[in-house]
Amino acid sequence: MSDSDKQADSFETLTVTYERLRHSTDAEELSEYARRDLPDRSDQAAFSRATALLEAVAGNGSTPVEDRVYLATAMPFPNVLVKLSVDPAPEVRQAVASNTNDKNWLVGRLTKDASSQVRAAALRNPQTSWKMRLEGAQRRDTDAGTLDYLSRLGVEIEKDAPAVLASMVRRAVAVNPSCPDDTRLRLAKDASGDVAENAAQA
């Protein structure tokens, strides 16, 4: 964007600029907005305007995919992440699912995404609730790598996790028919007797 364009932008109302960006087909302009440095938070008005405009850019399908992935990875703003969580490109949704700035309800929603890669990323996000982790551990279509990850919660991963909740997830992995043999054999030696017993029986 040229200096004259930036100056014109500064005189537009937020609503006008938002709608213009939301419907723009100018990939170069959208990319520039996506990568633009944010104003300092001390300038609250400018900062709020910039984050609002990022929402418009994030929700525009003409914004290049790599820029949408960048926003999904780097941005901590719920309004931007919510837009990107329903992006048609699975790689964008996967980036949102991995973003540790997610609210737990948002990453929880992504644990039920149509894409297995998105679901896996969401289940590995520390913001995911224990309820969603338990459901993921019970699903037969959860991939082997994610089941192995969940089987380590409270033991090797998040060692300070609530012991009861973590063991419930590990137990669910142990009895899941999709659980890999090597993961189940390890769980048969789990410190939790309940987990170990169920793994051995499975």
N, C-alpha and C positions, 0 to 999 in steps of 0.2 A: 504494500500500500504506500502510495506517495505521501509526501508531507502535506500536500494540499488536500488529499483524501482524508488524512488523519485530522486535519484541522476542521474539515467539513463534518466529520464524525463527531467531533467534540461539541458542535453546535446543534446536532440533531437531538431530539428528545430520546430517552431510553426506549420508549415504545416504538418509535419510528425505526431506530437502528436495529432493535430486536427483530421486528417484522421483516426488515430488509435482509438481515442475515439468515433468518429462518427460511426464507424463500429463495435466497441467492443460489445461483448455479455457477458462480465464480469460484472455482476450486482454489485458485491462488489466494484470493482474498480470505476465504474461509480458513485456509491453512495458516495464513499470517495471523489471524485472530487466535487460532488455536495455540499457536506457539508464542504469542506475545507475552512479555513479562507483565505480571500483575502489579498494579500500584501498591504502594506500601499500605498496610492495614490501618495506619494512623490516619490516612485520608479515606475515611469511611465511605463517603459518597462515591468517590472514584472506584474504590475497591468493590463496592456493592454493584456498581454499574458493570464493571469488568466481568464479575462472576455471573451476572445475569446474562450478559452477551455470550459467555461461554456455553450457557445452557442452549441458546439458540443455535450456536455452531455445532454443539454435540448432537442436537436433534435433527440436523440437516443431512440427508443422505448424500448430498453433493460434497460434503467435507470428505477429503481423502481418508480412506480406511486407516492408513498409518497415523494420521492425526487424531482420529477417533480412538485408536488404541492408545496413543500417547495420553490423551485426556483421561481415558479410563484407568490408566496406570498411575498417572501423576497427580490427579486432582483429588482433594479431600472434600469437595463440596457436594452435599447430598443431592441438590437440584440437578447438578451435572451428571452424577453417577446414576441417578434414577433414569434420566433420559437414555443414557448409554446402556443400561441394563436390559433394555428392550430393543437394542440395535439388531438389525437383521443379520449382521456379520457375527458368527460365533466367536471369532477371535477378539472382537470388541467386548462381548459379554464375558468371555473368559478373563479378560484383563480386569473388568469390574469385579468379577468373582474373587480375584486374587488381591484386590485392593484392601489393605487392612484398615483403611479409613471408612469402610462400609459400615452402615448401621446393621445390627444383627438381623433385623427383619428383611433387609434388602438381600444380604448374602444368603439368608435362609430361603428366600424365594428362588434364588439361583441354584440352590441344591436340588431343585425340581425342574431345572431347565431341560429342554429337549436334547441338548448336546451333552454327550457323556463327558467331554473335556471341560465344559463349563461346570457341570455338577461336581466333577473331581476337584477343580480349583476351589469351588465354594466350600466343599467339605474339608479342605485343608486350610481354610482361612481361620485364624484364631478367633475371629469375630462371630463365627457360626455358633449358634446355641447348641447346648447338649442335646436338646430334643431333636434338632435337625441331624446332628451327628449320629444319634441312635437310629434314626430312620434310615440314614445313609448306610449304616452298618448292617441293617436288616435287609436292604434291597438286593435282590439277586443280580441286578444289572450294574451294580457298583463294581468298577474295575479292580483287578487284583492289587494294583499299586496303591489305590486309595484305601482298600480294605487293610492292607499291610500298615499304612500310615495310621489308620484309626486304631489298629491293634496295639499301637505303641503309646497311645495317649495315657498319661498318668504314670508311665514307666520310663520311657526314654524321651518322650515329647510332653511338654507342659507337666513337668514333674510335680508342680505345686497344684495341679488340678484337683478338684474335689474327688476323693478316692472312690466314693460310691458311684458317682456318675461315670467316671472314667472306666471303672470295672464293668459297669453295665454295657458300655460301648464295646469293650474288649470281648465280653461274653457274647454279644450279638454277632460280632465278627466270627467268633469261634464256631457258632452254630449255623452260620450262613452257608448254604450249599456251595456258594461261589468262592468261599474262602480258599486260598491256595494252600496246598498241603504243607509247605514249609512254614507258613504263618501259623497254621493250626498246630503243628508240632511244637512250635515255640510257645504258643499259648497253653499247651498242655503242661508247661513248666512254669506258668504264670504264678506270681506271688499271691494272687487271690485264689483261694481254694475253689471258689465257685466257678471262676473262669477256667482254671486248670481242669476241673472235673468235667465241665461241659465240652471243652476242647477234646479231652480224651475220649469221651463218649461219642462225639461226632466223628 
